[in-house]
Amino acid sequence: MTKQYTKNETEILLMILYYKSNNGTIPIERSSIMDAYREESIYTEGRNKNLSKNIDNLIQQSYISAITKTKFIITSAGIELIATGKSETKLRKPRNTKRKSPNNDK
């Protein structure tokens, strides 16, 4: 059995939206998302700066819908992704950390 942990920031955001929206039944404000990050002790400046981009990604993937510029609701596709735990995120191959040797030509 494998555990289906969230694999990227948009999935973390989707999980927060799901739980803060009472399991997808009520809309959630943008400010509530940031409050949830703080409540869960996962707030970072990077998450704050990338929030708009991550929200746009979820909208493009049809996992959430924008009601207004600052109010969102999770779609049935978003709820299904959370329920199944099956992400389409691909795992990255480890990067080659081999360093080039310095040039000794003089």
N, C-alpha and C positions, 0 to 999 in steps of 0.2 A: 504494500500500500504506500502510495506517495502522498505527501502533504501538498496541498495547493496553496502555497503562500503567494501573496501579491508579488508581482514581478517588476512593476514599474510605478512611477508616481501617479499616472492617471488611474491605475487600479486602486491605489490608496485613496485617492480623491473620490472615486466611485463608491468605495466602502463607506467613507465618511458621509457622503451624500445620502446613501441608503439608510444608514442608521439615524442620522439627524432628521431625515424626512419621514420618520416613523414608518420605516420599511417601505419607502417609496410612495406613501399615500398623501403627503402634503408637500407643497413647494418649500424650498429652502433658500434663504438669503445668502449672498456672498459673504457678508460679515459673520454669519453663523458658521461658515466653513472655517474661517480663520480662528474663531472661538473654539471650534472642535479640535483644530490642530493644537491649540494651547492646552485644552483640557486633556488631550492624550499625550502631552509632553513630546510632540513631534514637530513643533513649530520651528522653522528655520527661516532665515532671510531668503534663502534660495527658493523655498516653497512659496513664500510670499511673492517674490519677483516672478515666478513662473506660473502663478495661479491662473492668469488669463489664458496663457498658452495651453495649459492642461485642461481647462474648461472647454476651450475651443476644440481640442482633440476629442474630448468626450462627445461634444455636439456633432462633430464630423463623423464619428463612429456610430452615431444614433443611440448612444447610451443615456444621454440626457437631452432635455429640450429647454430652451430659454423661453421663459414667460415674459420677462423684461430683461433689461441689461444686467440686473443684479439679482434676479430671482430665477431659480431653476427647478426642474422636476425630473426625476429619474424615469426613463422609459421602460417598457416591458422587456426590451432587449438588455438593458442595464440590469434589471432585476434577475433576468435569466442568467446572465454572466455571473452574478454573485451567487445565485442558487446552485449552479453547476460547478462553479470554481474552476472552470476551464478557460484559461486565458489563451489568446492567440499570440501572445508575446513570445518571441523566439529567444532562446538563450544565446548569449554571445560566446564565441569561442575565446578561450584565454589568449591574451595578447602575448606576442613574443617579447620577452623582456631582455633579450640578448643585446648588449651594447656593443657598438663598434669600438674597436681598439683605436687609440689615438694614433695619428699619422706620425711616424718617427722619421720621415724624410727631412733632411736638413740641407 
